[in-house]
Amino acid sequence: MDRHDVPGASAEDVAQAHLRDLHIASDFGVQFFSYWFDPEKGGVFCFARAPERESLVSVHEKSHGLIPNEIIAVSEDDVLRFLGHVHDPVDHTEVTSPFRTIMFTDLEGSTALLESLGEAPFLELLKEHDLMIRRPLVAAAGREVKHTGDGILAAFDSVERALACALAIRRGFGERNRASAKPELRVRLGIAAGEPVDHNDDIYGSAVNLASRLCTAAEPQHILVSEVVRNLAPDSFRFGDPENLLLKGFAELVSVYELVQGPE
């Protein structure tokens, strides 16, 4: 997957450039699957199979001269999990944004639960935990990217759906704990958002890393979100005051917000 910075370009400009790529791609052994365009940031992201990076650069250079600013190797499975169904736009009216919202969940005290209960009872609780996350995830049209053992990494096409899903997950665990005599299950949640290629060697690397760190920093049964997510959230969601945290892997303080409540 590659990224092009094209400030000021329109969706129609990008569609025409993509058509020129398609006309000569086979000459360089390249196959294009799709592309996405973020008009606000002027970013274009192409998903293609190529024998080497230079082949992809050569196609773009010969067809329209827009050399990729970044190229990262990705698996087709990862692209499908993060971005959903891959469809090559017929024209500029079908172009969609690559911006995705990333959510991490983490089960509090999973190691202690395993040690105190034993493997078989713990695995039964873990199955219950997984189901309580996956049901709201499916309802919110989120995609499970990865199961981490005691949590889930998921991707959403919209900030609103991710926030609604997180609140539904928290509510579900709270209701379950109040009604069940079994050991409590409490989760932390972290939410960030971004684009697929941004000076990293991994798809959605920065957004995934930030969501993971926010999840780790959250208290059990709390949801922490990034500043980008907070700014893009509909007015119907309520957040706490910003807090500046020093997160592992980040050189500077990061502004984070706690998601308090959703639409009534």
MIGU-228498 format. One record per residue (C-alpha): residue in three letters; x, y, z; residue number from 1; chain. Coordinates in nm, 2 decimals. Layout:
# residues N
ALA / X / Y / Z / NUM / A $
...
//
This chain:
# residues 264
MET / 0.00 / 0.00 / 0.00 / 1 / A $
ASP / 0.13 / 0.34 / -0.09 / 2 / A $
ARG / 0.05 / 0.70 / 0.01 / 3 / A $
HIS / 0.05 / 1.01 / -0.21 / 4 / A $
ASP / 0.02 / 1.37 / -0.08 / 5 / A $
VAL / -0.20 / 1.55 / -0.33 / 6 / A $
PRO / -0.32 / 1.87 / -0.16 / 7 / A $
GLY / -0.59 / 2.05 / -0.36 / 8 / A $
ALA / -0.67 / 1.75 / -0.57 / 9 / A $
SER / -1.03 / 1.65 / -0.63 / 10 / A $
ALA / -1.19 / 1.31 / -0.63 / 11 / A $
GLU / -1.22 / 1.33 / -1.01 / 12 / A $
ASP / -0.85 / 1.42 / -1.04 / 13 / A $
VAL / -0.76 / 1.12 / -0.84 / 14 / A $
ALA / -0.99 / 0.89 / -1.04 / 15 / A $
GLN / -0.84 / 1.00 / -1.37 / 16 / A $
ALA / -0.48 / 0.94 / -1.23 / 17 / A $
HIS / -0.59 / 0.59 / -1.12 / 18 / A $
LEU / -0.72 / 0.51 / -1.46 / 19 / A $
ARG / -0.39 / 0.60 / -1.61 / 20 / A $
ASP / -0.22 / 0.37 / -1.37 / 21 / A $
LEU / -0.45 / 0.08 / -1.47 / 22 / A $
HIS / -0.37 / 0.13 / -1.84 / 23 / A $
ILE / 0.01 / 0.07 / -1.79 / 24 / A $
ALA / 0.02 / -0.14 / -1.47 / 25 / A $
SER / 0.07 / -0.47 / -1.65 / 26 / A $
ASP / 0.38 / -0.34 / -1.82 / 27 / A $
PHE / 0.55 / -0.34 / -1.48 / 28 / A $
GLY / 0.39 / -0.65 / -1.34 / 29 / A $
VAL / 0.17 / -0.45 / -1.11 / 30 / A $
GLN / -0.20 / -0.52 / -1.03 / 31 / A $
PHE / -0.41 / -0.25 / -0.86 / 32 / A $
PHE / -0.70 / -0.36 / -0.64 / 33 / A $
SER / -0.84 / -0.03 / -0.51 / 34 / A $
TYR / -0.76 / 0.31 / -0.38 / 35 / A $
TRP / -0.89 / 0.55 / -0.12 / 36 / A $
PHE / -0.89 / 0.93 / -0.11 / 37 / A $
ASP / -0.90 / 1.17 / 0.19 / 38 / A $
PRO / -0.99 / 1.51 / 0.04 / 39 / A $
GLU / -0.95 / 1.69 / 0.37 / 40 / A $
LYS / -0.59 / 1.59 / 0.41 / 41 / A $
GLY / -0.52 / 1.55 / 0.04 / 42 / A $
GLY / -0.40 / 1.19 / 0.08 / 43 / A $
VAL / -0.44 / 0.91 / -0.17 / 44 / A $
PHE / -0.38 / 0.54 / -0.07 / 45 / A $
CYS / -0.33 / 0.27 / -0.34 / 46 / A $
PHE / -0.36 / -0.10 / -0.27 / 47 / A $
ALA / -0.17 / -0.31 / -0.52 / 48 / A $
ARG / 0.04 / -0.62 / -0.58 / 49 / A $
ALA / 0.38 / -0.56 / -0.72 / 50 / A $
PRO / 0.70 / -0.77 / -0.77 / 51 / A $
GLU / 0.90 / -0.49 / -0.59 / 52 / A $
ARG / 0.86 / -0.14 / -0.46 / 53 / A $
GLU / 1.04 / 0.01 / -0.76 / 54 / A $
SER / 0.77 / -0.14 / -0.99 / 55 / A $
LEU / 0.50 / 0.05 / -0.81 / 56 / A $
VAL / 0.69 / 0.37 / -0.82 / 57 / A $
SER / 0.76 / 0.33 / -1.19 / 58 / A $
VAL / 0.39 / 0.29 / -1.28 / 59 / A $
HIS / 0.30 / 0.61 / -1.10 / 60 / A $
GLU / 0.59 / 0.80 / -1.24 / 61 / A $
LYS / 0.52 / 0.70 / -1.60 / 62 / A $
SER / 0.14 / 0.74 / -1.58 / 63 / A $
HIS / 0.11 / 1.08 / -1.40 / 64 / A $
GLY / 0.43 / 1.16 / -1.22 / 65 / A $
LEU / 0.29 / 1.14 / -0.87 / 66 / A $
ILE / 0.56 / 0.95 / -0.68 / 67 / A $
PRO / 0.44 / 0.77 / -0.36 / 68 / A $
ASN / 0.55 / 0.95 / -0.04 / 69 / A $
GLU / 0.54 / 0.62 / 0.15 / 70 / A $
ILE / 0.52 / 0.25 / 0.06 / 71 / A $
ILE / 0.46 / -0.03 / 0.31 / 72 / A $
ALA / 0.42 / -0.40 / 0.26 / 73 / A $
VAL / 0.08 / -0.53 / 0.38 / 74 / A $
SER / -0.11 / -0.86 / 0.37 / 75 / A $
GLU / -0.44 / -0.88 / 0.19 / 76 / A $
ASP / -0.60 / -1.02 / 0.50 / 77 / A $
ASP / -0.49 / -0.72 / 0.71 / 78 / A $
VAL / -0.63 / -0.48 / 0.45 / 79 / A $
LEU / -0.97 / -0.66 / 0.45 / 80 / A $
ARG / -0.98 / -0.66 / 0.83 / 81 / A $
PHE / -0.90 / -0.29 / 0.87 / 82 / A $
LEU / -1.06 / -0.14 / 0.56 / 83 / A $
GLY / -1.34 / -0.39 / 0.49 / 84 / A $
HIS / -1.45 / -0.51 / 0.14 / 85 / A $
VAL / -1.20 / -0.41 / -0.13 / 86 / A $
HIS / -1.38 / -0.26 / -0.43 / 87 / A $
ASP / -1.20 / -0.06 / -0.70 / 88 / A $
PRO / -1.41 / 0.25 / -0.76 / 89 / A $
VAL / -1.57 / 0.28 / -1.10 / 90 / A $
ASP / -1.54 / 0.66 / -1.10 / 91 / A $
HIS / -1.49 / 0.94 / -0.86 / 92 / A $
THR / -1.84 / 0.91 / -0.72 / 93 / A $
GLU / -1.75 / 0.58 / -0.55 / 94 / A $
VAL / -1.42 / 0.69 / -0.39 / 95 / A $
THR / -1.42 / 0.64 / -0.01 / 96 / A $
SER / -1.20 / 0.76 / 0.27 / 97 / A $
PRO / -0.93 / 0.53 / 0.42 / 98 / A $
PHE / -0.97 / 0.69 / 0.76 / 99 / A $
ARG / -1.06 / 0.43 / 1.02 / 100 / A $
THR / -1.12 / 0.42 / 1.40 / 101 / A $
ILE / -0.93 / 0.16 / 1.59 / 102 / A $
MET / -1.04 / 0.01 / 1.93 / 103 / A $
PHE / -0.85 / -0.21 / 2.17 / 104 / A $
THR / -1.01 / -0.39 / 2.46 / 105 / A $
ASP / -0.83 / -0.56 / 2.75 / 106 / A $
LEU / -0.96 / -0.78 / 3.03 / 107 / A $
GLU / -0.84 / -0.67 / 3.37 / 108 / A $
GLY / -0.65 / -0.92 / 3.58 / 109 / A $
SER / -0.66 / -1.21 / 3.33 / 110 / A $
THR / -0.34 / -1.37 / 3.45 / 111 / A $
ALA / -0.46 / -1.36 / 3.81 / 112 / A $
LEU / -0.80 / -1.51 / 3.71 / 113 / A $
LEU / -0.62 / -1.79 / 3.53 / 114 / A $
GLU / -0.40 / -1.86 / 3.83 / 115 / A $
SER / -0.69 / -1.86 / 4.08 / 116 / A $
LEU / -0.95 / -2.05 / 3.88 / 117 / A $
GLY / -0.74 / -2.29 / 3.67 / 118 / A $
GLU / -0.74 / -2.33 / 3.29 / 119 / A $
ALA / -1.08 / -2.48 / 3.22 / 120 / A $
PRO / -1.29 / -2.24 / 3.43 / 121 / A $
PHE / -1.09 / -1.95 / 3.30 / 122 / A $
LEU / -1.14 / -2.05 / 2.94 / 123 / A $
GLU / -1.51 / -2.06 / 3.00 / 124 / A $
LEU / -1.50 / -1.71 / 3.14 / 125 / A $
LEU / -1.29 / -1.60 / 2.84 / 126 / A $
LYS / -1.55 / -1.74 / 2.60 / 127 / A $
GLU / -1.81 / -1.54 / 2.78 / 128 / A $
HIS / -1.59 / -1.23 / 2.76 / 129 / A $
ASP / -1.53 / -1.28 / 2.39 / 130 / A $
LEU / -1.91 / -1.31 / 2.32 / 131 / A $
MET / -1.98 / -1.00 / 2.52 / 132 / A $
ILE / -1.74 / -0.80 / 2.30 / 133 / A $
ARG / -1.83 / -0.96 / 1.96 / 134 / A $
ARG / -2.20 / -0.90 / 1.99 / 135 / A $
PRO / -2.18 / -0.52 / 2.02 / 136 / A $
LEU / -1.90 / -0.53 / 1.76 / 137 / A $
VAL / -2.12 / -0.70 / 1.50 / 138 / A $
ALA / -2.41 / -0.47 / 1.59 / 139 / A $
ALA / -2.19 / -0.16 / 1.53 / 140 / A $
ALA / -2.06 / -0.30 / 1.19 / 141 / A $
GLY / -1.71 / -0.32 / 1.33 / 142 / A $
ARG / -1.45 / -0.57 / 1.21 / 143 / A $
GLU / -1.24 / -0.79 / 1.44 / 144 / A $
VAL / -0.88 / -0.75 / 1.33 / 145 / A $
LYS / -0.71 / -0.96 / 1.60 / 146 / A $
HIS / -0.78 / -1.15 / 1.92 / 147 / A $
THR / -0.50 / -1.07 / 2.17 / 148 / A $
GLY / -0.57 / -1.35 / 2.41 / 149 / A $
ASP / -0.75 / -1.13 / 2.67 / 150 / A $
GLY / -0.88 / -0.86 / 2.44 / 151 / A $
ILE / -0.98 / -0.77 / 2.09 / 152 / A $
LEU / -0.84 / -0.52 / 1.83 / 153 / A $
ALA / -1.12 / -0.39 / 1.61 / 154 / A $
ALA / -1.17 / -0.14 / 1.32 / 155 / A $
PHE / -1.46 / 0.08 / 1.24 / 156 / A $
ASP / -1.55 / 0.29 / 0.94 / 157 / A $
SER / -1.68 / 0.57 / 1.16 / 158 / A $
VAL / -1.60 / 0.73 / 1.49 / 159 / A $
GLU / -1.96 / 0.73 / 1.60 / 160 / A $
ARG / -2.00 / 0.35 / 1.56 / 161 / A $
ALA / -1.68 / 0.29 / 1.75 / 162 / A $
LEU / -1.79 / 0.50 / 2.04 / 163 / A $
ALA / -2.13 / 0.35 / 2.05 / 164 / A $
CYS / -1.98 / 0.00 / 2.05 / 165 / A $
ALA / -1.74 / 0.08 / 2.33 / 166 / A $
LEU / -2.03 / 0.21 / 2.55 / 167 / A $
ALA / -2.23 / -0.10 / 2.47 / 168 / A $
ILE / -1.94 / -0.32 / 2.57 / 169 / A $
ARG / -1.89 / -0.14 / 2.90 / 170 / A $
ARG / -2.26 / -0.15 / 2.97 / 171 / A $
GLY / -2.28 / -0.52 / 2.89 / 172 / A $
PHE / -2.00 / -0.61 / 3.13 / 173 / A $
GLY / -2.15 / -0.39 / 3.40 / 174 / A $
GLU / -2.49 / -0.55 / 3.37 / 175 / A $
ARG / -2.33 / -0.90 / 3.37 / 176 / A $
ASN / -2.13 / -0.83 / 3.68 / 177 / A $
ARG / -2.43 / -0.71 / 3.87 / 178 / A $
ALA / -2.64 / -1.01 / 3.78 / 179 / A $
SER / -2.39 / -1.29 / 3.80 / 180 / A $
ALA / -2.24 / -1.47 / 4.09 / 181 / A $
LYS / -1.94 / -1.56 / 3.88 / 182 / A $
PRO / -1.61 / -1.37 / 3.92 / 183 / A $
GLU / -1.63 / -1.02 / 3.79 / 184 / A $
LEU / -1.51 / -0.94 / 3.43 / 185 / A $
ARG / -1.40 / -0.58 / 3.38 / 186 / A $
VAL / -1.25 / -0.44 / 3.06 / 187 / A $
ARG / -1.05 / -0.14 / 2.96 / 188 / A $
LEU / -1.10 / 0.02 / 2.62 / 189 / A $
GLY / -0.89 / 0.26 / 2.41 / 190 / A $
ILE / -0.99 / 0.43 / 2.09 / 191 / A $
ALA / -0.78 / 0.61 / 1.83 / 192 / A $
ALA / -0.82 / 0.69 / 1.46 / 193 / A $
GLY / -0.60 / 0.75 / 1.16 / 194 / A $
GLU / -0.50 / 0.66 / 0.80 / 195 / A $
PRO / -0.33 / 0.34 / 0.68 / 196 / A $
VAL / 0.01 / 0.48 / 0.58 / 197 / A $
ASP / 0.18 / 0.75 / 0.79 / 198 / A $
HIS / 0.55 / 0.70 / 0.82 / 199 / A $
ASN / 0.52 / 0.35 / 0.97 / 200 / A $
ASP / 0.60 / 0.01 / 0.84 / 201 / A $
ASP / 0.27 / -0.14 / 0.95 / 202 / A $
ILE / -0.08 / -0.07 / 0.84 / 203 / A $
TYR / -0.25 / 0.18 / 1.07 / 204 / A $
GLY / 0.06 / 0.16 / 1.28 / 205 / A $
SER / 0.02 / 0.49 / 1.47 / 206 / A $
ALA / -0.35 / 0.45 / 1.53 / 207 / A $
VAL / -0.31 / 0.09 / 1.65 / 208 / A $
ASN / -0.02 / 0.19 / 1.88 / 209 / A $
LEU / -0.21 / 0.48 / 2.03 / 210 / A $
ALA / -0.53 / 0.28 / 2.08 / 211 / A $
SER / -0.33 / 0.01 / 2.26 / 212 / A $
ARG / -0.16 / 0.26 / 2.49 / 213 / A $
LEU / -0.49 / 0.43 / 2.57 / 214 / A $
CYS / -0.64 / 0.09 / 2.66 / 215 / A $
THR / -0.35 / 0.02 / 2.89 / 216 / A $
ALA / -0.38 / 0.36 / 3.05 / 217 / A $
ALA / -0.76 / 0.33 / 3.11 / 218 / A $
GLU / -0.90 / 0.22 / 3.44 / 219 / A $
PRO / -1.12 / -0.09 / 3.44 / 220 / A $
GLN / -1.46 / -0.02 / 3.29 / 221 / A $
HIS / -1.34 / 0.31 / 3.15 / 222 / A $
ILE / -1.29 / 0.42 / 2.79 / 223 / A $
LEU / -1.01 / 0.65 / 2.68 / 224 / A $
VAL / -1.00 / 0.81 / 2.34 / 225 / A $
SER / -0.75 / 1.02 / 2.14 / 226 / A $
GLU / -0.79 / 1.39 / 2.07 / 227 / A $
VAL / -0.87 / 1.31 / 1.71 / 228 / A $
VAL / -1.15 / 1.09 / 1.81 / 229 / A $
ARG / -1.29 / 1.34 / 2.06 / 230 / A $
ASN / -1.29 / 1.61 / 1.79 / 231 / A $
LEU / -1.47 / 1.40 / 1.54 / 232 / A $
ALA / -1.73 / 1.26 / 1.78 / 233 / A $
PRO / -2.09 / 1.38 / 1.74 / 234 / A $
ASP / -2.22 / 1.62 / 2.00 / 235 / A $
SER / -2.44 / 1.35 / 2.15 / 236 / A $
PHE / -2.14 / 1.19 / 2.31 / 237 / A $
ARG / -2.01 / 1.33 / 2.64 / 238 / A $
PHE / -1.64 / 1.34 / 2.74 / 239 / A $
GLY / -1.44 / 1.43 / 3.05 / 240 / A $
ASP / -1.19 / 1.71 / 3.05 / 241 / A $
PRO / -0.86 / 1.65 / 2.86 / 242 / A $
GLU / -0.57 / 1.49 / 3.04 / 243 / A $
ASN / -0.22 / 1.49 / 2.92 / 244 / A $
LEU / -0.05 / 1.15 / 2.96 / 245 / A $
LEU / 0.30 / 1.03 / 2.89 / 246 / A $
LEU / 0.24 / 0.71 / 2.70 / 247 / A $
LYS / 0.49 / 0.44 / 2.63 / 248 / A $
GLY / 0.64 / 0.49 / 2.28 / 249 / A $
PHE / 0.54 / 0.85 / 2.25 / 250 / A $
ALA / 0.80 / 1.12 / 2.30 / 251 / A $
GLU / 0.56 / 1.39 / 2.40 / 252 / A $
LEU / 0.25 / 1.42 / 2.63 / 253 / A $
VAL / -0.07 / 1.29 / 2.46 / 254 / A $
SER / -0.40 / 1.46 / 2.52 / 255 / A $
VAL / -0.66 / 1.20 / 2.60 / 256 / A $
TYR / -1.03 / 1.21 / 2.70 / 257 / A $
GLU / -1.25 / 0.97 / 2.89 / 258 / A $
LEU / -1.58 / 0.88 / 2.71 / 259 / A $
VAL / -1.85 / 0.93 / 2.97 / 260 / A $
GLN / -2.18 / 0.89 / 2.80 / 261 / A $
GLY / -2.35 / 0.85 / 2.47 / 262 / A $
PRO / -2.68 / 0.95 / 2.32 / 263 / A $
GLU / -2.97 / 0.91 / 2.57 / 264 / A $
//
